[in-house]
């Protein structure tokens, strides 16, 4: 795109700013200090954001961007006008769309960046389409639904040179930085094992799909909500939250909490791609004698073990244990009976050759074990902290977008968020593989807890020893939906 075309697009997309009048090209090039003093932000220095999914988490996301003081919410998009109502009220000058494709097509010259806060199964198509338009993107965790999608978005971020950030705010907390400083100082030796656990799911899992078809609310475009997923009749209580427990749309407890709890191990140990994974899953009783097998639904609990190859921060392989559904690792012997493990329901534990450290959800509140060690820690600050942490995660992206690709450091760009998401989705491969194995034995349902160990070829993006699960590496989209051009 030549400079004249860039200037034309920059001018046309400002027409909704405060007065609603069209800004002239001459105004756009007047120096900032002439317009309003040294602290003034000219329209050309403000980020104009289009929100895709603006109810629930999306509502708080766009509010945070607006609070940065350097962004305007120019466009809103949501398939459900009930869920979008608060955002529409909060940003009355923003133009509203139901279909993100229509918004991209008609308005792409009028915004700089896109925030994606939709269910997992539509993240990739909405995000890649924005990047292909040259738009910066902020995407809620997990980055994608499938491993193939995560790899595609990671590659696309490099190709299109846009500013990217995943919405795992814990990546901007002091916790990961503090633990990196402790680890680099050798306080716990070489880490070989990590445990992460959560009390999720807090939504239904391990259940059959409802047979009770319901009327689609008039405010909801059900076909658009389904997006890439197979068509199913609308059922109650799936939207707006319980979709997380269904494989067609969500990624279970791992997708919800994994990015928050495994951010610290990835950051501290510089983990990338796992080489093998195995899982044991819980089940439910249908009646007194029969255990249920519901392959459409994520299991109610799981224990996954991932092996990561040696990095520049470790002396050997690292084993990471993930536990959900209330399963927790054995309490460290250094922890007193009245001392909280993690934050109770969630946490991360690092085990090194010289000691241990743990943190709570979002990598918050890092502590060395025993806790008495924390009274006298003398380690110099090595890594810069993000101002305001949670708010700062949003402001960091806004400022990086304004500065331009490659200018500012980010906590969770796709080059980091992509491999982290892939690890979670590999864990889900093992969880789904456990279900496949249970069903495969002589065509009968075997007892839950059967282990399946998957060996991963990272270059080919495939499991080499259990082909049945490769169908989940790259799912088939519903007719009419594709990833990219």
GUMIZA-271959 format. One record per residue (C-alpha): x, y, z; residue in three letters. Coordinates in steps of 0.001 Angstrom, whole numbers, plus 500000, padded with zeros to 6 digits. Example, Ala and Ser with C-alpha at 12.3 -4.5 7.8 and 13.67 -1.06 7.14 Angstrom:
! residues 2
512300495500507800ala 513670498940507140ser 
***
This chain:
! residues 485
500000500000500000unk 501543503384499006unk 501751506409501316unk 498844508232499658unk 496517505277500189unk 497664504917503797unk 496917508583504470unk 493481508291502866unk 492564505286505025unk 493944506944508147unk 491720509946507460unk 488525508030506669unk 488602505920509786unk 488506508903512185unk 485009510067511346unk 483426508763514523unk 485767510535516975unk 484213512689519688unk 482424515229517452unk 481453512586514925unk 482720514881512154unk 485101513736509445unk 488663514786510288unk 490484516457507443unk 493856515350506136unk 495337518723507101unk 494250518269510710unk 495777514827510841unk 499263516127510127unk 499306519118512484unk 502004518490515127unk 500720517255518459unk 502181520110520518unk 500423522705518347unk 497026521058518866unk 497031520594522587unk 500342520825524376unk 502932518168525234unk 500429515733526799unk 497892515853523994unk 497207512737521911unk 496445513627518313unk 493792511497516557unk 496589509871514556unk 498142508698517857unk 495019506991519160unk 494205503334518592unk 490778502600517162unk 489550499156518196unk 486822496874516879unk 485522494413519462unk 484396490946518349unk 482402489441521211unk 481548492317523554unk 479473490658526258unk 480883488929529345unk 484684488954529208unk 484549490951526007unk 482726493717527847unk 485494494047530415unk 488185493746527739unk 487033496721525688unk 486412498726528871unk 490039498130529861unk 491269499290526464unk 489226502472526778unk 490654503073530265unk 494162503116528830unk 493414506666527696unk 494931506011524289unk 492233503923522603unk 488744504467521247unk 486183501712520801unk 484973502374517291unk 483024499218516462unk 481171496535518375unk 480213493079517162unk 478277490326518915unk 475921487575517783unk 473728488180520856unk 472262491644521341unk 471298490775524927unk 474924490158525843unk 476113493190523928unk 473634495633525505unk 475950496934528236unk 478770497597525782unk 476427499323523348unk 475297501573526186unk 478872502216527345unk 480079503133523841unk 477081504795522145unk 479140506225519266unk 480478502807518278unk 478773501229515285unk 477263497799516022unk 477339494655513877unk 476189491095514464unk 478437489479511863unk 482184490107512249unk 482728489305508576unk 480429492138507541unk 482164494485509972unk 485612493577508628unk 484428493958505033unk 482716497322505464unk 484820498988508145unk 488378497670507839unk 489635501095506703unk 488193502651509862unk 489895500708512651unk 493447499751513606unk 493026496721515824unk 490660493931516834unk 489859492426520230unk 488508488867520034unk 486564487610523065unk 484359484876521617unk 484093481131522413unk 487271479175521670unk 486074477513518470unk 485840480805516555unk 489030482520517782unk 491257481440514917unk 489061482435511964unk 488228485827513465unk 491851486535514398unk 493551485420511197unk 491093487389509079unk 491962490513511069unk 495709489931510705unk 495316489473506976unk 493825492968506912unk 496924494245508692unk 495141494707512027unk 496752494300515424unk 494984491647517517unk 494258490943521164unk 492732487480521698unk 491322485991524863unk 492860482772526149unk 493208480106525013unk 494546481480521758unk 492811478773519696unk 490742475617519863unk 493134473367517877unk 496893472897517673unk 496895473558513931unk 495164476888514503unk 497672477921517181unk 500588477196514862unk 498856479085512030unk 498315482218514141unk 501883482121515452unk 503183482027511872unk 500726484693510718unk 501898487133513406unk 505400486966511906unk 504159487175508330unk 501849490149508739unk 504017491977511305unk 501141493033513520unk 501160493536517279unk 499662490545519113unk 498709489739522698unk 496811486876524315unk 494475487734527178unk 496223485891529989unk 496718488879532247unk 498882486920534663unk 501674487177532111unk 501942490851533071unk 501955490196536826unk 505033490613538991unk 504877486899539872unk 506526485369536769unk 509222488042536816unk 509899487528540520unk 510162483761540075unk 512468484162537077unk 514779486270539231unk 514760483703542033unk 515326480847539625unk 518108482591537707unk 519768483335541060unk 519823479592541781unk 517600479703544872unk 515886476375544085unk 518486474754541846unk 517506473051538599unk 513760472503538135unk 512817469073536845unk 509126468829537874unk 506202471260537923unk 502647470762539189unk 499689472965538235unk 496156472359539487unk 492697473924539400unk 489271473444540949unk 487704473939537508unk 485424472962535876unk 482713474984537579unk 480422474267534615unk 478923470883533625unk 481292468297532086unk 481111464549531621unk 477421464685530674unk 475344463766527607unk 474159466397525126unk 470660467535525897unk 467894465893523886unk 465584468805524625unk 465596471163521673unk 464717474714522665unk 463564477849520875unk 466376480148519796unk 466161483520521576unk 465255486241519086unk 468290488273520122unk 470744485457519279unk 472010484526515815unk 472563480830516540unk 474095480006513160unk 476719482728513594unk 477389481614517167unk 478071478068515881unk 480458479447513293unk 483074476782512508unk 481381474116514669unk 479058471374513342unk 475409472307513206unk 473332471286516216unk 469922472383517363unk 469918475074520004unk 469675473870523595unk 469243475870526755unk 472073476686529186unk 474845476296526613unk 475134480022525904unk 476726482140527290unk 478999480092529571unk 478567476316529639unk 479931475841526107unk 483343475492527794unk 482614471865528658unk 481855470722525092unk 484611469769522669unk 482881471336519653unk 483202474787521237unk 485432474792524298unk 488663473329525599unk 487615472401529123unk 489417473301532326unk 492759473376530513unk 491539476022528092unk 490010478107530860unk 492787477999533464unk 495835476441531819unk 497170479688530353unk 496921481330533772unk 498617478517535687unk 501244477399533182unk 502363480888532209unk 504917480891535041unk 506577477546534126unk 506814478627530487unk 508226482003531433unk 510631480842534146unk 511923477721532368unk 511585478908528762unk 509471475875527827unk 508303475585524213unk 506810472412522707unk 506168469140524574unk 507568465889523188unk 505151463483524841unk 501987463534526894unk 499759461091528749unk 496484461448530603unk 494136459762533004unk 490535460980533076unk 487662460735535502unk 484170459616534595unk 480640459695535958unk 478077457086536936unk 474954456935534803unk 473412454597537320unk 474609452332540104unk 476398449874537828unk 477310451691534624unk 479886454387533999unk 479048456996531400unk 480875457597528133unk 480074460988526653unk 482666461802523968unk 481098465173523116unk 481809466466526593unk 485097467107528393unk 485628464793531405unk 484827465998534932unk 488463465600536024unk 491861464729534585unk 495547464305535386unk 497865465021532473unk 501650464604532357unk 503641466514529739unk 507354466083529047unk 509300469059527720unk 512795468768526264unk 515763470457527935unk 515933474230527511unk 518608476854528115unk 517137477183531620unk 517182473489532599unk 519766470717532740unk 517399468056531460unk 513800467288530525unk 511032468900532552unk 507895466995533577unk 504773469129533987unk 501715467700535762unk 498303469235535132unk 495405468360537454unk 491804469580537305unk 488398468759538714unk 489663469198542274unk 492603466786541978unk 495711468186543690unk 499313467040544079unk 500685465850547391unk 501302468745549743unk 504992469618549983unk 506527468487553248unk 507941472008553687unk 504397473415553949unk 502868473526557418unk 499383472120558016unk 497839475565558462unk 499549477103555414unk 497665477420552117unk 498817475328549168unk 498725477644546131unk 495572479655546755unk 493577476624547862unk 491759475645544695unk 494461476608542207unk 498225476859542124unk 501588476055540593unk 504507474275542293unk 508119474194541035unk 510374471412542334unk 514111472000541955unk 517259470200543030unk 517796472676545890unk 514298473728546841unk 510737474559545837unk 508612477584545029unk 504917478027544382unk 502414480614543223unk 498673481192543115unk 496323481752540161unk 497663484164537522unk 501181483425538852unk 500396485763541748unk 501908485703545236unk 505105483719544540unk 506669482083547622unk 509705479999548359unk 509226476904550519unk 509348476678553449unk 507585480015553782unk 510102481137556401unk 512623481614553566unk 510636484556552222unk 511514486787555158unk 515084487360553996unk 515404487114550201unk 518189489197548717unk 517883488976544936unk 518231492074542788unk 515414493013540409unk 516434491916536941unk 513222492172534910unk 511165495328534466unk 507674495200535929unk 504474496037534066unk 502739499043535590unk 499308498313537098unk 499663494618536088unk 496077493632535149unk 495228496987533553unk 498769497145532290unk 498341493999530208unk 495783495884528120unk 497601499221528112unk 500822497462527109unk 499159496159523938unk 497519499503523137unk 500825501343523438unk 502639498697521400unk 500052499034518626unk 500521502796518543unk 504310502454518539unk 504227499868515744unk 505329496264515281unk 508577495341516980unk 508934498585518956unk 507595497614522408unk 507957494528524579unk 504784492519525247unk 504012489948527940unk 502126487437525790unk 502698487956522062unk 501761485040519838unk 505387483883519666unk 504979483063523379unk 501220482479523553unk 501223480097520575unk 503529477437522080unk 501834477825525476unk 498428477224523895unk 499763474259521933unk 500916472622525168unk 497410472920526626unk 495878471524523470unk 498372468652523456unk 497192467843526956unk 493643467818525600unk 494770465421522858unk 495782462983525580unk 492507463530527431unk 490521462813524284unk 492836459914523501unk 492025458383526855unk 488347458451525917unk 489081456997522476unk 491007454119524073unk 488231453452526538unk 485756453104523701unk 488092451106521431unk 488549448006523586unk 486403445387521792unk 483856448122521062unk 482960448264524738unk 483407450972527305unk 486267450093529617unk 486893451540533042unk 488076455161533171unk 491645455920534117unk 493197453956531250unk 496412455730530313unk 497301456728526801unk 500821457997526106unk 501198460097522969unk 504496460741521191unk 504555464060519350unk 506337465013516124unk 506484468777516454unk 507617469492512896unk 504867467400511328unk 502327468375514006unk 501132464823514519unk 501037462037517073unk 503235459221515797unk 501983456295517870unk 498193456726518057unk 496723458020514821unk 493139458112516107unk 493779461370517973unk 495289463232515016unk 491746464067513948unk 491712466536516847unk 494950468309515826unk 493103469991512971unk 489336469647513117unk 487104469893510092unk 485178473156509928unk 481512473339509034unk 480862473889505340unk 481335477515504392unk 484017478208507005unk 487763478228506333unk 490905479421508099unk 492378482169505947unk 491997482842502268unk 
***
